[in-house]
């Protein structure tokens, strides 16, 4: 059983106040995010599902996947979603020297920039989410100095966990998310079974409660 909580504790947010854990709002707004894509078949399915609810989201993309699947990445941008940096090779910051980590992030940034739409603001490629949420303090400080906004999360769906059922994945989100929550899903093969079950139900559940789904800008 994972020791990682579904909902990020308040103490963690206070310990790392320079990271973005949620986006408080007086409106009914939820920020869905998708890590690890773009992935053939899965990412386009996510885009189609989001469009059915007029929902926008933020995709934290791996640089090598952008390089291998540029047309899928273009679909993300063309449909009005935000994109962010998830390193070039899904690199774990805790196990990596800072200079190597920053170089890997820069490599991903080059892929993001290569396909950036003309109407996309430059700040859109300055969003960063560390793979596994594991980043050293020094790495975080240097990225912030370089103009990155480090986006963490308020709620984890646990869609990637093979020990979590589809229904539990869905319940993880609807039981913990509230207005301003940043919710983590994955448009990856590993997470696809749970994510493809839970996402439409999450969209339907919160839409019926008059929530809107926005991209992080």
C-alpha positions as MATLAB code, in Angstrom:
seq = 'XXXXXXXXXXXXXXXXXXXXXXXXXXXXXXXXXXXXXXXXXXXXXXXXXXXXXXXXXXXXXXXXXXXXXXXXXXXXXXXXXXXXXXXXXXXXXXXXXXXXXXXXXXXXXXXXXXXXXXXXXXXXXXXXXXXXXXXXXXXXXXXXXXXXXXXXXXXXXXXXXXXXXXXXXXXXXXXXXXXXXXXXXXXXXXXXXXXXXXXXXXXXXXXXXXXXXXXXX';
ca = [
       0.000    0.000    0.000;
       1.359    3.421   -0.946;
       2.278    5.851    1.816;
       1.593    8.772   -0.504;
      -1.676   10.478    0.449;
      -4.474   11.001   -2.047;
      -4.842   14.610   -0.921;
      -1.709   16.640   -0.216;
      -1.531   17.525    3.499;
      -1.631   21.208    4.417;
       1.718   20.849    6.207;
       3.422   19.800    2.947;
       2.046   22.860    1.168;
       3.330   25.081    3.975;
       6.762   23.462    3.904;
       7.130   24.204    0.193;
       5.177   27.442   -0.343;
       6.996   28.311   -3.570;
       5.486   25.304   -5.322;
       1.934   25.483   -6.640;
      -0.266   22.861   -5.012;
      -3.678   24.311   -5.814;
      -5.221   27.462   -7.243;
      -7.744   28.847   -4.760;
     -10.815   30.297   -6.407;
     -14.235   31.544   -5.378;
     -15.592   29.938   -8.550;
     -16.236   26.226   -8.974;
     -13.075   25.379  -10.892;
     -10.956   22.231  -11.060;
      -7.591   21.906  -12.801;
      -7.102   18.500  -14.396;
      -3.537   17.593  -15.323;
      -2.114   14.699  -17.337;
       1.473   13.475  -16.992;
       3.819   11.400  -19.162;
       2.385   11.852  -22.676;
       1.889   12.366  -25.462;
       1.003    8.711  -25.959;
      -0.508    7.157  -29.116;
      -4.239    6.448  -28.869;
      -4.473    7.399  -25.188;
      -3.753   11.133  -25.419;
      -6.104   11.654  -28.344;
      -8.793    9.761  -26.437;
      -8.266   12.134  -23.500;
      -8.569   15.136  -25.812;
     -11.808   13.815  -27.297;
     -13.249   13.118  -23.844;
     -12.324   16.570  -22.562;
     -13.897   18.217  -25.597;
     -17.209   16.492  -24.881;
     -17.393   18.479  -21.630;
     -15.832   21.666  -22.987;
     -13.033   21.047  -20.492;
      -9.490   22.376  -20.657;
      -6.526   20.717  -18.973;
      -2.762   20.893  -18.584;
      -0.484   18.239  -20.077;
       2.962   17.753  -18.537;
       4.806   16.162  -21.424;
       7.996   14.120  -21.622;
      10.368   15.544  -24.205;
      11.172   12.242  -25.902;
       7.440   11.566  -26.320;
       6.930   14.970  -27.926;
       9.752   14.162  -30.336;
       8.309   10.744  -31.162;
       4.673   11.891  -31.438;
       4.683   15.505  -32.628;
       1.238   15.377  -34.208;
      -0.369   14.308  -30.953;
       1.432   17.134  -29.166;
       0.150   19.582  -31.779;
      -3.367   18.314  -31.117;
      -2.980   19.223  -27.433;
      -1.973   22.786  -28.286;
      -4.460   23.241  -31.125;
      -7.331   22.278  -28.821;
      -6.466   25.044  -26.387;
      -4.881   23.104  -23.549;
      -1.789   24.158  -21.603;
       1.451   22.232  -21.814;
       4.246   21.855  -19.312;
       7.692   20.337  -18.935;
       8.047   16.866  -17.388;
      11.767   16.432  -18.271;
      13.142   14.847  -21.401;
      13.336   11.302  -20.011;
      11.025   11.206  -16.963;
      13.994   11.843  -14.714;
      13.811   11.503  -10.935;
      15.372   14.582   -9.342;
      16.324   12.895   -6.077;
      18.636   10.492   -7.910;
      20.178   13.012  -10.304;
      22.888   15.651  -10.063;
      21.408   19.112  -10.374;
      23.322   20.085  -13.509;
      22.233   16.868  -15.256;
      18.632   17.390  -14.134;
      18.510   20.969  -15.388;
      20.021   19.917  -18.727;
      17.327   17.257  -19.102;
      14.642   19.860  -18.437;
      16.216   22.204  -20.981;
      16.168   19.404  -23.562;
      12.451   18.983  -22.961;
      11.940   22.737  -23.207;
      13.505   22.678  -26.684;
      10.956   20.080  -27.782;
       8.110   22.128  -26.306;
       9.338   25.283  -28.027;
       9.752   23.561  -31.374;
       6.044   22.883  -31.697;
       4.740   25.868  -29.804;
       1.725   27.461  -31.435;
       2.054   31.082  -32.518;
      -0.781   32.156  -30.237;
       0.654   30.402  -27.183;
       2.199   32.712  -24.615;
       5.898   32.050  -23.881;
       5.080   31.455  -20.197;
       3.122   28.337  -21.163;
       6.350   26.391  -21.592;
       7.619   27.521  -18.180;
       5.321   25.206  -16.262;
       7.200   22.277  -14.743;
       6.154   19.192  -12.837;
       8.892   16.942  -11.430;
       8.392   13.260  -12.278;
       7.297   11.348   -9.157;
       7.111   14.734   -7.405;
      10.714   14.115   -6.385;
      12.895   17.192   -6.659;
      15.790   18.460   -4.545;
      15.518   21.861   -2.869;
      18.514   23.102   -4.863;
      16.925   21.981   -8.125;
      13.668   23.704   -7.240;
      15.403   26.957   -6.350;
      17.379   27.016   -9.589;
      14.303   26.268  -11.695;
      12.362   29.035   -9.953;
      15.248   31.429  -10.653;
      15.054   30.421  -14.322;
      11.405   31.445  -14.429;
       9.699   28.070  -14.037;
       6.529   27.621  -12.034;
       6.720   24.277  -10.274;
       3.278   22.692  -10.376;
       2.607   19.966   -7.841;
      -0.917   18.772   -6.940;
      -3.751   18.777   -4.464;
      -5.246   15.374   -5.395;
      -3.719   12.205   -6.850;
      -6.033    9.819   -8.678;
      -3.575    6.902   -8.337;
      -4.539    5.846  -11.853;
      -1.070    4.332  -12.379;
      -1.258    2.001   -9.361;
      -2.117   -1.573  -10.380;
      -3.374   -2.203   -6.835;
      -5.996    0.541   -7.187;
      -9.288   -0.406   -8.827;
     -11.051    1.674  -11.449;
     -13.815    2.600   -9.034;
     -11.321    3.570   -6.323;
      -9.479    5.778   -8.797;
     -12.745    7.581   -9.531;
     -13.631    7.871   -5.844;
     -10.171    9.201   -4.988;
     -10.913   12.247   -7.106;
     -14.542   12.956   -6.299;
     -14.044   12.465   -2.555;
     -11.035   14.789   -2.264;
     -11.184   17.382   -5.055;
     -12.755   20.759   -4.429;
     -12.721   24.160   -6.088;
      -9.131   25.098   -6.901;
      -7.810   21.530   -6.756;
      -5.046   20.454   -9.125;
      -5.771   16.805   -9.940;
      -3.238   14.351  -11.382;
      -4.069   11.810  -14.073;
      -1.678   10.171  -16.562;
      -2.113    9.795  -20.327;
       0.155    6.760  -20.298;
      -0.233    3.078  -21.108;
       0.386    2.096  -17.486;
      -2.441    4.288  -16.192;
      -4.834    3.893  -19.100;
      -7.184    1.290  -17.617;
      -8.019    3.302  -14.517;
      -7.786    6.721  -16.142;
     -10.085    5.849  -19.053;
     -12.671    4.575  -16.603;
     -12.435    7.443  -14.135;
     -12.000   10.504  -16.353;
     -15.447   10.549  -18.032;
     -17.103    9.897  -14.694;
     -15.139   12.692  -12.994;
     -16.055   15.115  -15.775;
     -19.701   14.126  -15.577;
     -19.843   14.220  -11.771;
     -18.386   17.700  -11.387;
     -20.139   19.115  -14.457;
     -23.473   18.226  -12.856;
     -22.345   20.248   -9.824;
     -21.671   23.250  -12.129;
     -17.892   23.021  -12.003;
     -15.726   24.111  -14.916;
     -12.380   22.600  -15.887;
      -9.590   25.024  -16.704;
      -5.985   24.793  -17.867;
      -3.186   26.189  -15.733;
      -1.893   29.311  -17.457;
];
